[in-house]
Amino acid sequence: MKKVVVGLSGGVDSAVSAYLLKKQGYEVIGLFMRNWDSAANNDILGNPSLTEEICPQEQDYLDALAVANHLGIELYRHDFIKEYWDYVFEYFIEEHKKNRTPNPDILCNKYVKFAGFQDVATKLGADYFAYGHYARKVEKNGEYFLLRGKDNNKDQSYFLSQLNQEQLSKSLFPVGELNKKEVRQIAIDNNIPTATKKDSTGICFIGERDFKNFLKNYIYATPGEIQTLDGTVIGHHDGLMYYTIGQRKGLNIGGDSRFSNQPWFVVGKDIEKNVLLAGQGINHPRLFSNRVIVEGVNWIAKEKFSGMLECSAKFRYRQEDNTVLIKWLNDTTLEVIANKPIRAITPGQAAVFYQDEVCLGGGTINEVYQNQEKLMY
């Protein structure tokens, strides 16, 4: 009997994954990942409420334990706090210091949920590793391909774009062929304790916190002016790191008789002058770009393409696919040319590439252009 170690997070998706694998005849073991030390960071975060009740991460563990007991499987608990801090959180902070907008969930999957998790699971004798991600994989002639999940609204292949062939070869995605409603129903029908538990949101393993207050604990912010592109001062910002391209909320500008009543959006950052640039209208011209340099690209297939490749790209999660042409500038850098201007492509975010259902890989957006002009992002 093949042994599968399932990442039990305390949510419904991983619980149903464990249930389905056990039903399929695997020997199933649960592994709960503790990636953030809430107690140690309590004073730093200034959140005394965590001392007054069970913190969310500990509640997740209790939920995972309830699931394991219900399914009759062992549950192990392992701390990945150091790995998370070294490979995910420090990068997250450094990117914000550069006034960029990182996506820590992708690195969390690469270094913690897969690399770190699989090391521990291997020591437990695992033949395979399973997760509650809405994604799929197929094997053809000894090569593994990552596919979108069947549920378009829950597809998580975007977050798995840094996986490699070795990781995919041993990974199973039991709920990838299902939609969320079906997963919930399976949990309800089988009395799984987390059947109606709300989906988690927020930064990977940090959870739902006030983002600005959270960053204040780790980075010194320098307030400055908000200006239009012609240099007119229209307000003040709390620190460039708190804002992202295309952002509308939280600017606290408007009602200025010098301008129309159209909403204001962040359209750029002048980092040297510590100025946040804003413009009116959801389709402001400076929000659109058609050429992007993407670095740190992980190409999932065994062989890279040569010349130009037409495919589709997502420049943020839940964004619609955009048709692009890509070419290699070096082993890990792609130039991406869109067939039409795309709104709010943001340095630090992930660009992920697809051909139909297959996720080809992805990397980090580094530079953004309107034709040959580099935008102040």
Stockholm file with secondary structure:
# STOCKHOLM 1.0

chainA/1-377         MKKVVVGLSGGVDSAVSAYLLKKQGYEVIGLFMRNWDSAANNDILGNPSLTEEICPQEQDYLDALAVANHLGIELYRHDFIKEYWDYVFEYFIEEHKKNRTPNPDILCNKYVKFAGFQDVATKLGADYFAYGHYARKVEKNGEYFLLRGKDNNKDQSYFLSQLNQEQLSKSLFPVGELNKKEVRQIAIDNNIPTATKKDSTGICFIGERDFKNFLKNYIYATPGEIQTLDGTVIGHHDGLMYYTIGQRKGLNIGGDSRFSNQPWFVVGKDIEKNVLLAGQGINHPRLFSNRVIVEGVNWIAKEKFSGMLECSAKFRYRQEDNTVLIKWLNDTTLEVIANKPIRAITPGQAAVFYQDEVCLGGGTINEVYQNQEKLMY
#=GR chainA/1-377 SS CCEEEEECCSSHHHHHHHHHHHHTTCEEEEEEEECCCTTTTHHHHTCGGGGTSCCHHHHHHHHHHHHHHHHTCEEEEEECHHHHIIIIIHHHHHHHHTTCCCCHHHHIIIIIIIIIHHHHHHHTTCSEEECCCSEEEEEETTEEEEEECSCTTTCCGGGGTTCCHHHHHHEECTTTTSCHHHHHHHHHHTTCTTTTCCCCCSBTTTBSCCHHHHHHTTSCCCCEEEECTTCCEEEEESCGGGCCTTCCTTCCCCCCTTSCSCCEEEEEEETTTTEEEEEESTTCGGGEEEEEEEEEEEECSSSCCCSCEEEEEESSTTCCCEEEEEEEEETTEEEEEEEEEEECCCTTSEEEEEETTEEEEEEEEEEEEETTEECCC
#=GC SS_cons         CCEEEEECCSSHHHHHHHHHHHHTTCEEEEEEEECCCTTTTHHHHTCGGGGTSCCHHHHHHHHHHHHHHHHTCEEEEEECHHHHIIIIIHHHHHHHHTTCCCCHHHHIIIIIIIIIHHHHHHHTTCSEEECCCSEEEEEETTEEEEEECSCTTTCCGGGGTTCCHHHHHHEECTTTTSCHHHHHHHHHHTTCTTTTCCCCCSBTTTBSCCHHHHHHTTSCCCCEEEECTTCCEEEEESCGGGCCTTCCTTCCCCCCTTSCSCCEEEEEEETTTTEEEEEESTTCGGGEEEEEEEEEEEECSSSCCCSCEEEEEESSTTCCCEEEEEEEEETTEEEEEEEEEEECCCTTSEEEEEETTEEEEEEEEEEEEETTEECCC
//
